[in-house]
Amino acid sequence: MAKRIQGKHIKHSAQTTRLTETQFNSTFLVKSSTPFISAIKRINKQLTKFAKQQGSQRKFQNDQYKKVKYIAVKGMGRTIEKTLKLAMHFQSQGYKVDILTGSVQVLDEFEKRVESFNPDSILAAEMDYETEYKKRMVSSVEARVWLQRE
């Protein structure tokens, strides 16, 4: 078992590359604080944006958006269960859903408080922060909800 690091844990996103505008608009990231019903409503809104209908927004009918075939719903760690429940919901609504599993490497940052003695200062002891980084692997799941285009 790995040794536990004492200190403040600062979590970083697993996203290492910048998303294009099309990828950003066709990806939904599930967090542990995301309410289930709100996630359903937001994904439905994304699906209707990209659907080929007369009432949909004109921006999402450009060439770059016509290439979008699915909405990616991504979750990792403790949000895997919520992501799979969202996928099951859309599958029951008649959408084709694909599930992809994998692992993602994340970087954890820990701040440790270290006392240091400085004879020139008024205070005898000052608090400094020492930063330590650790990499770890986290399970992830991606549910692809395919668009229904005529």
N, C-alpha and C positions, 0 to 999 in steps of 0.2 A: 504494500500500500504506500502511496506517495505521502511525503511529509506535508502536513498542512501548513500553509503560509499565514502568519498572523498579520493583520493590517486591513486597510480598506481595499475592497475588491472593486475595481473599475472594469466594467464590461465593455467590450468593443464589438462592433458589427463584424460579421463574417464576410461582408461584401468587400472584395478586394479591388474590383474594377468598377469603373463608372458605367452606369446604364445609359443607353441611348434613350431618346424621348419615347420611341415606340416601345422599347423594352420596359421602361418605367410605367407606361400607361397600360401594359398588358401583364403586369406582375402584381400580385397581392401578397404581402408579407404578413404572416400571422404572428402576433405576439401573445404572450400569456395574459396580457391585460385586455386583449381584443374581445369584446362581447360577441357571442355567437350570432345573434340576430343581426347586429350591425354589420358583421362580416358578410352574411348572406345578402343583405341589402346592397352593400358596396360592390360585391362581385356581380350581382344582378345588374347594377348600374353600368359596370364595365362591359358586361356581355351585351347590353342593349346599345351601348355606344358603337361597338364594332359590328353589330348586326346590320345586314344590308336591308334597310327599310327606308321609306320615304321620310319618316319623322325623325330619323337619327341625325345627329350633328354632322354638318358638312365636313368639318375638320377630320373626322375619323373615316372619311371615305376617300382620302388621298391615296396615292400609289403606295407609300410606305406603310400605311395602315391596312391596305387591302391584303398585304402579305401575312398579316397576323392570322394564325389559324386557331389559337387557343389562348386562354387566360391561365397563367401559371400561379398556383396558390402554394406558397412555400412556408414550411415551418420546420423548426429544429428543436431538439431537446424536449422539454416538457410540452411544447405546442404540437407535437406530432399527432396526438390523439385528437385535438381540436381540428387540425388540418384534415385528417381522415374523416371526421364527422362531416365537415363541410363538403368533402368529395362525395360522400355517400348521399348527402342531401341533394346535390346537383345531379347525381346519377339517378336518383328516384324521380327527379323532375324531367327526365328524358334526355339529358345531355350525355354525350360520350365522355368518359373520364378515364384517364390513364394515371397510374401511380408509379412514381420513380423514387427509389430509396437510395441513400448514399451517406457519406460522411463528409463533414466539413471541418477544416482546421481553423480554430479560433485562437485569438491571442488574449490572454488575461493579464491585466495590469494590477499590481498590488503596491499600495503605498504603505510603507512602514515608518512609524515615528521613531526617530533616533535622537537621543539626548546627546548634545555636544557641549563641551565646556569651552567658553570663550572668556579669557581673563580681562579683555578690554571692554566688555559690555557691562552694563549696570546689573543685569540679571546674571546670576552665576551659571545657570544652565539654560541653553536655548534648545528649542525643538526643531529638528530638521526632518525632512522627509526623504526617504530613500525609496526609489522605484525599482521593482523587480517584475520582469515579464516572463510568462510561461505559456507555452503552446499546448493545446490539447485538441483531441478529436471529439466531435459531437455528431450524433446521428441526425440525419435530416430526411425530409420527405418532400416531394414536389407532386402536386396533383394538377394535371393538365385538364382543364374543362374546355372541351372543343366547342367552337362557335357553331351555331346552326345557321348557315347561310344558304339561301335558295339559289 
